[in-house]
Amino acid sequence: MLLKFGEVPVMVASSREAAKEILKTHDALLVTRPKTTTFKILSKHGLGIALAPYGDHWRQLCKICNMALLRAHHVWSFRAIREEEVARLVESIMSASAAPLGNLSKMIAGYVADAAFRAIMGNRLKARDQDALIYQLAEGVRLEAGFSLADLYPSSRLARLLSRASRKMEIHREAMLEAEDMVDVLLRLQRDGGLQICKEPLNLRLVYDLFAGSNDTSATTLEWAMAELMRNPTVMSKLQDELRGAFAAMMKVSEGGLHELSYLHMVIKETLRLHLPAPLLLPRESQEQCQILGYDANVELALANLAFYFDWSLPEGLSCSELDMTETAGVTVRKTTDLWVRATPSSLLPR
């Protein structure tokens, strides 16, 4: 399906065959991401892996990424990190359980950020750094999701001058420079010897992309899963029965035993079916003329622990059908409002 976004022709792959043509047959020609106004301002012209143009630089970044983090034995080696960070999440929910309500969305975001940062960098973020980076990341994703006049009419100088989005992005960029953006934190950690990988300054953008990708998608999926479970108490009860039946004797959730839990897997699959983190993927840009049809382990372990150790309820007076499930479209499809819930520790939680 061919659309026109202002002056820009946009092709949408609305069938399996079209997606195959784009993602497989013509992958080399279509792998590069379009350089929007936001991209140019916030990404320093594509030094990272997510938006780098296809070529030697992009291939080198992919090689570094695969060698440093994404091989199977590396993913398995991060199991201790995942379990430790989930334990900290459970402790934080336990500490907050005395309050009438807790902001589960914020706690999930903190857990995912710490787990991702420890896996990538080797250490945990300080609280002030975590809050700042999560905010800057969310703001950057929000800005990158939209269009400006300059994106829709790239040949128009007037559109570039009138673009409000460009001014907003410049303000955000200046604020990041005045305060301390993520790359500044990474450089400081690098100077202090806090980095265990990616010692080269060029690779800091790669670290940024890895953190941004894992943080946003994992937190979004986990939050949607909990929201759907709160909305469907019968499903929550069945999941808790499966988890507590499997791990009650151990008094803890073991990551090694999660692969045997069929209902847990069905819950996650259904969550992803209803709320794909990035339903449209990132846009691609054709580098040459071509024809298309003639023209994270993090979620599974965390969700299991949340359902195993706590009984959950909505704020008083709010029914399951009234739970706000509004989506906010962007690079990822996030829940518009934070998930506020009441967590009651079960008898299985260590005292």
Backbone torsions as a table, in degrees:
resi	resn	phi	psi	omega
1	MET	NA	125.5	-177.6
2	LEU	-101.8	125.8	178.0
3	LEU	-119.6	164.5	174.5
4	LYS	-123.4	115.8	174.0
5	PHE	-97.7	88.9	-172.7
6	GLY	68.2	-119.2	177.3
7	GLU	-88.3	-10.5	-169.2
8	VAL	-92.9	120.3	174.2
9	PRO	-75.3	132.1	-178.2
10	VAL	-127.5	123.8	177.6
11	MET	-101.2	129.8	179.8
12	VAL	-106.7	125.0	176.7
13	ALA	-82.0	99.7	-175.1
14	SER	-102.8	11.4	177.5
15	SER	-142.2	164.9	179.2
16	ARG	-61.3	-42.0	-177.8
17	GLU	-64.4	-41.8	179.4
18	ALA	-65.9	-40.5	178.1
19	ALA	-62.6	-38.8	178.3
20	LYS	-63.7	-41.4	178.1
21	GLU	-59.8	-42.5	-176.2
22	ILE	-77.2	-45.1	-172.6
23	LEU	-85.4	-16.4	-176.4
24	LYS	-127.1	-60.8	-174.3
25	THR	-61.4	-49.1	-177.7
26	HIS	-110.4	31.6	-174.1
27	ASP	-58.7	-43.8	-177.2
28	ALA	-62.9	-33.2	-179.3
29	LEU	-81.2	-22.6	-172.2
30	LEU	-116.0	13.4	-174.4
31	VAL	-79.0	-23.2	-177.4
32	THR	-73.4	142.7	178.3
33	ARG	-89.7	145.7	178.8
34	PRO	-66.0	143.5	-177.7
35	LYS	-91.9	84.5	178.6
36	THR	-77.1	170.6	178.8
37	THR	-58.4	-43.9	178.7
38	THR	-60.6	-44.8	-179.8
39	PHE	-56.9	-46.2	-177.2
40	LYS	-65.2	-36.6	-176.6
41	ILE	-77.8	-45.3	-171.4
42	LEU	-91.2	-24.7	-172.4
43	SER	-102.7	5.1	-177.8
44	LYS	54.0	44.6	173.7
45	HIS	61.1	37.5	167.4
46	GLY	78.4	43.0	176.3
47	LEU	-77.5	-20.9	-179.8
48	GLY	-87.9	-177.4	-173.9
49	ILE	-81.5	-31.2	-172.0
50	ALA	-65.9	-38.8	-173.7
51	LEU	-122.2	12.5	179.0
52	ALA	-69.6	142.0	176.1
53	PRO	-65.5	148.5	-179.1
54	TYR	-63.2	132.9	-179.8
55	GLY	161.3	-164.5	-176.7
56	ASP	-61.5	-40.6	-179.3
57	HIS	-61.8	-45.8	179.8
58	TRP	-64.3	-42.4	179.8
59	ARG	-64.0	-38.7	178.5
60	GLN	-64.8	-40.9	177.9
61	LEU	-63.8	-41.0	177.0
62	CYS	-61.2	-41.2	179.9
63	LYS	-63.6	-45.2	178.2
64	ILE	-61.0	-44.5	-178.5
65	CYS	-60.8	-47.3	-179.0
66	ASN	-66.1	-41.3	-178.2
67	MET	-70.1	-36.0	-173.5
68	ALA	-86.7	-30.5	-168.6
69	LEU	-134.7	-37.4	-162.8
70	LEU	-98.9	-0.4	174.0
71	ARG	-68.5	153.5	-172.9
72	ALA	-56.7	-42.7	-177.0
73	HIS	-69.9	-27.6	175.7
74	HIS	-70.0	-44.1	179.2
75	VAL	-60.1	-42.8	178.9
76	TRP	-66.1	-34.3	-178.8
77	SER	-67.4	-18.9	178.9
78	PHE	-86.0	6.1	-178.2
79	ARG	-58.9	-43.0	-179.8
80	ALA	-61.0	-38.7	178.2
81	ILE	-63.6	-46.0	-179.3
82	ARG	-60.7	-44.7	-178.0
83	GLU	-66.7	-39.7	178.4
84	GLU	-65.1	-42.1	-178.6
85	GLU	-71.3	-34.1	174.8
86	VAL	-65.4	-39.7	177.5
87	ALA	-61.4	-38.7	177.0
88	ARG	-67.2	-36.6	176.6
89	LEU	-63.2	-45.8	178.6
90	VAL	-60.3	-41.7	178.8
91	GLU	-63.3	-41.0	-179.4
92	SER	-66.8	-37.8	177.2
93	ILE	-68.1	-39.7	177.5
94	MET	-60.7	-42.8	-179.9
95	SER	-65.3	-33.1	-177.8
96	ALA	-88.4	-4.4	-173.9
97	SER	-68.8	-18.5	178.2
98	ALA	-72.7	-23.2	178.3
99	ALA	-75.3	154.8	-179.7
100	PRO	-58.2	-41.5	-178.6
101	LEU	-140.9	155.6	176.3
102	GLY	-131.5	146.2	178.8
103	ASN	-85.5	93.0	-176.9
104	LEU	-66.9	-33.2	179.2
105	SER	-58.7	-45.4	-179.4
106	LYS	-65.8	-40.5	179.7
107	MET	-67.2	-38.0	177.1
108	ILE	-63.9	-44.5	179.3
109	ALA	-59.9	-41.1	178.2
110	GLY	-65.8	-40.8	178.3
111	TYR	-62.7	-48.8	-178.4
112	VAL	-63.4	-41.5	179.4
113	ALA	-61.4	-45.6	-179.7
114	ASP	-66.1	-42.6	-179.8
115	ALA	-63.6	-45.1	179.7
116	ALA	-66.1	-43.9	-176.9
117	PHE	-65.7	-39.7	178.5
118	ARG	-66.8	-38.9	178.9
119	ALA	-66.0	-39.2	-176.6
120	ILE	-82.9	-42.8	-171.2
121	MET	-104.2	-21.3	179.2
122	GLY	95.9	-7.4	178.3
123	ASN	-144.0	172.3	-176.0
124	ARG	-95.4	147.9	176.8
125	LEU	-70.8	144.0	169.0
126	LYS	-71.1	156.1	-174.5
127	ALA	-57.3	-43.1	-177.6
128	ARG	-67.2	-38.1	178.1
129	ASP	-67.6	-40.4	-178.7
130	GLN	-61.5	-48.3	-179.4
131	ASP	-61.2	-43.2	-177.9
132	ALA	-66.3	-43.3	-176.3
133	LEU	-71.4	-38.7	177.6
134	ILE	-63.3	-41.8	178.6
135	TYR	-64.1	-47.9	-177.8
136	GLN	-64.8	-38.2	178.1
137	LEU	-64.1	-46.9	179.7
138	ALA	-62.3	-40.5	179.9
139	GLU	-67.6	-40.6	177.6
140	GLY	-63.4	-43.0	178.1
141	VAL	-62.8	-39.8	179.3
142	ARG	-63.0	-43.5	-179.0
143	LEU	-69.9	-37.7	-178.4
144	GLU	-70.6	-16.8	-174.8
145	ALA	-77.1	-23.2	-173.1
146	GLY	-99.1	-177.2	177.3
147	PHE	-115.5	153.5	171.3
148	SER	-118.3	168.1	176.9
149	LEU	-58.1	-36.9	-179.7
150	ALA	-65.0	-30.1	177.1
151	ASP	-73.1	-39.2	-175.8
152	LEU	-78.4	-29.0	179.5
153	TYR	-130.1	71.2	-174.1
154	PRO	-62.3	-23.7	-178.9
155	SER	-84.7	-7.9	-175.2
156	SER	-94.3	116.5	175.9
157	ARG	-67.2	-37.1	179.0
158	LEU	-61.5	-41.0	178.8
159	ALA	-62.1	-39.0	178.9
160	ARG	-65.8	-38.6	-179.4
161	LEU	-70.7	-34.0	-176.1
162	LEU	-88.6	-7.6	-173.0
163	SER	-65.6	114.3	175.9
164	ARG	-70.8	-34.8	-179.1
165	ALA	-60.4	-39.8	179.7
166	SER	-61.4	-42.3	179.8
167	ARG	-65.5	-40.5	177.9
168	LYS	-61.5	-41.6	-179.1
169	MET	-68.5	-36.9	176.6
170	GLU	-64.5	-41.4	177.8
171	ILE	-61.9	-44.3	178.5
172	HIS	-62.1	-42.2	179.4
173	ARG	-63.3	-43.3	179.1
174	GLU	-64.5	-39.5	178.0
175	ALA	-63.3	-39.5	177.7
176	MET	-63.7	-39.3	-179.7
177	LEU	-69.5	-38.8	-178.7
178	GLU	-70.1	-38.5	-178.6
179	ALA	-84.5	-100.1	177.8
180	GLU	-170.0	104.8	-177.9
181	ASP	-83.0	179.9	-173.9
182	MET	-62.3	-40.3	179.7
183	VAL	-65.1	-35.5	175.0
184	ASP	-60.4	-44.0	178.3
185	VAL	-62.4	-42.2	179.2
186	LEU	-63.6	-41.5	177.6
187	LEU	-63.5	-40.5	178.7
188	ARG	-64.7	-44.1	177.1
189	LEU	-62.7	-36.2	178.8
190	GLN	-64.5	-45.0	179.1
191	ARG	-63.5	-36.8	-178.1
192	ASP	-81.7	-1.0	-179.6
193	GLY	80.8	21.7	-177.2
194	GLY	-88.3	-4.6	-180.0
195	LEU	-94.4	135.2	176.0
196	GLN	-102.0	-14.7	176.8
197	ILE	-136.2	172.0	173.5
198	CYS	55.1	59.4	-179.6
199	LYS	-73.7	-22.6	-178.1
200	GLU	-76.1	135.2	178.4
201	PRO	-55.5	-34.5	-179.3
202	LEU	-59.4	-29.1	-174.4
203	ASN	-85.0	-2.0	179.6
204	LEU	-64.1	-33.9	176.6
205	ARG	-67.9	-33.1	174.7
206	LEU	-62.8	-44.6	177.7
207	VAL	-60.3	-42.3	178.3
208	TYR	-58.6	-47.0	-178.4
209	ASP	-64.9	-40.7	178.2
210	LEU	-61.7	-45.0	179.9
211	PHE	-65.1	-45.7	-178.0
212	ALA	-62.4	-45.6	-178.3
213	GLY	-64.4	-46.8	-178.1
214	SER	-70.6	-36.7	-176.4
215	ASN	-67.5	-49.9	-173.5
216	ASP	-69.8	-46.3	-176.5
217	THR	-69.7	-42.8	-178.6
218	SER	-66.6	-46.0	-179.7
219	ALA	-63.9	-40.3	179.8
220	THR	-63.5	-46.2	-179.4
221	THR	-63.8	-44.3	-179.2
222	LEU	-64.8	-40.5	178.9
223	GLU	-65.3	-42.7	178.0
224	TRP	-65.0	-38.6	179.1
225	ALA	-61.0	-45.9	179.1
226	MET	-66.6	-37.5	178.5
227	ALA	-63.4	-43.2	178.9
228	GLU	-66.0	-37.6	178.1
229	LEU	-66.8	-38.6	177.0
230	MET	-66.1	-30.6	-179.4
231	ARG	-79.8	-19.9	-178.0
232	ASN	-127.6	81.6	-176.0
233	PRO	-57.6	-32.4	179.3
234	THR	-64.1	-42.1	177.6
235	VAL	-64.9	-43.1	177.5
236	MET	-58.4	-43.8	-179.4
237	SER	-63.5	-42.5	178.8
238	LYS	-64.3	-40.4	178.6
239	LEU	-65.1	-43.4	178.5
240	GLN	-64.1	-39.0	177.4
241	ASP	-61.2	-43.4	179.6
242	GLU	-64.3	-47.2	-177.6
243	LEU	-66.0	-45.1	-177.1
244	ARG	-72.7	-29.4	174.0
245	GLY	-68.0	-34.5	-177.6
246	ALA	-81.5	-34.3	-170.4
247	PHE	-120.1	3.8	-177.1
248	ALA	-59.4	-40.3	-179.1
249	ALA	-64.5	-33.5	-179.8
250	MET	-82.9	-20.3	-177.5
251	MET	64.0	17.5	176.4
252	LYS	-158.6	157.2	178.5
253	VAL	-88.8	126.7	177.7
254	SER	-102.6	127.0	-180.0
255	GLU	-60.6	-33.6	-178.9
256	GLY	-63.9	-22.8	-178.6
257	GLY	-96.3	-1.0	-175.5
258	LEU	-70.2	-27.5	-177.0
259	HIS	-65.8	-17.2	-179.3
260	GLU	-88.3	-5.2	-174.1
261	LEU	-94.5	95.9	-174.5
262	SER	-67.9	-37.5	-177.1
263	TYR	-68.5	-38.2	175.8
264	LEU	-58.4	-44.7	179.7
265	HIS	-64.2	-38.2	178.3
266	MET	-65.6	-37.8	178.0
267	VAL	-61.8	-44.6	-179.4
268	ILE	-67.4	-42.8	178.8
269	LYS	-62.0	-41.7	179.5
270	GLU	-67.7	-36.6	175.6
271	THR	-60.6	-44.7	179.9
272	LEU	-68.4	-30.8	177.0
273	ARG	-68.4	-42.3	-178.2
274	LEU	-78.3	-32.9	-173.5
275	HIS	-136.6	72.8	176.2
276	LEU	-61.0	130.4	-179.5
277	PRO	-57.8	-40.2	178.8
278	ALA	-135.2	78.6	-171.0
279	PRO	-61.8	-30.3	-178.2
280	LEU	-103.5	6.6	-173.2
281	LEU	55.3	-178.9	175.2
282	LEU	-85.5	145.5	179.1
283	PRO	-64.3	154.5	177.7
284	ARG	-120.7	157.0	-178.7
285	GLU	-123.4	132.0	179.4
286	SER	-74.9	129.9	178.3
287	GLN	-89.1	-21.6	177.1
288	GLU	-143.1	163.7	177.5
289	GLN	-68.4	131.5	177.0
290	CYS	-151.0	161.5	-179.6
291	GLN	-104.5	135.4	177.0
292	ILE	-116.6	104.1	-179.4
293	LEU	55.7	42.5	-179.2
294	GLY	83.1	-13.8	172.7
295	TYR	-160.7	NA	NA
296	ASP	NA	52.2	155.7
297	ALA	46.6	-36.2	-179.8
298	ASN	-64.7	-40.1	-176.2
299	VAL	-70.6	-45.7	-176.3
300	GLU	-60.0	-50.7	-177.4
301	LEU	-65.8	-44.0	-178.9
302	ALA	-65.1	-44.9	-179.6
303	LEU	-62.2	-40.9	178.8
304	ALA	-61.3	-42.6	179.8
305	ASN	-68.2	-39.9	179.6
306	LEU	-63.5	-41.4	-179.9
307	ALA	-75.8	-29.8	-176.8
308	PHE	-74.0	-44.6	-170.7
309	TYR	-91.9	-17.1	-173.1
310	PHE	-131.7	150.2	166.6
311	ASP	-102.7	134.4	-170.0
312	TRP	-114.6	145.3	175.6
313	SER	-145.3	156.0	179.5
314	LEU	-83.7	164.8	176.0
315	PRO	-54.7	148.0	-178.0
316	GLU	-58.4	131.9	179.6
317	GLY	91.3	-6.4	-180.0
318	LEU	-104.8	120.7	178.7
319	SER	-87.1	164.8	-178.8
320	CYS	-59.0	-39.9	-177.8
321	SER	-70.1	-18.0	-178.9
322	GLU	-92.0	-2.5	-179.8
323	LEU	-63.7	128.4	-177.1
324	ASP	-71.6	114.8	179.2
325	MET	-112.9	24.9	-179.2
326	THR	-65.3	137.9	-180.0
327	GLU	-101.2	147.9	172.0
328	THR	-113.4	115.7	-176.6
329	ALA	-75.6	144.2	177.5
330	GLY	-174.0	-154.0	173.7
331	VAL	-58.3	-41.0	168.5
332	THR	-117.7	157.9	178.9
333	VAL	-96.5	103.6	-174.2
334	ARG	-100.3	161.7	173.9
335	LYS	-73.8	130.9	-174.3
336	THR	-64.5	-44.1	-178.7
337	THR	-108.9	150.6	177.8
338	ASP	-66.1	153.1	-180.0
339	LEU	-92.7	106.9	177.3
340	TRP	-99.7	124.8	-175.3
341	VAL	-141.2	168.7	173.2
342	ARG	-110.8	123.1	-179.8
343	ALA	-105.3	124.8	177.2
344	THR	-111.4	115.6	-178.9
345	PRO	-59.3	135.8	176.7
346	SER	-84.9	172.1	-179.9
347	SER	-68.1	-13.0	-179.3
348	LEU	-82.5	-12.7	-177.6
349	LEU	-76.0	124.4	178.6
350	PRO	-59.6	135.2	-178.7
351	ARG	-93.4	NA	NA
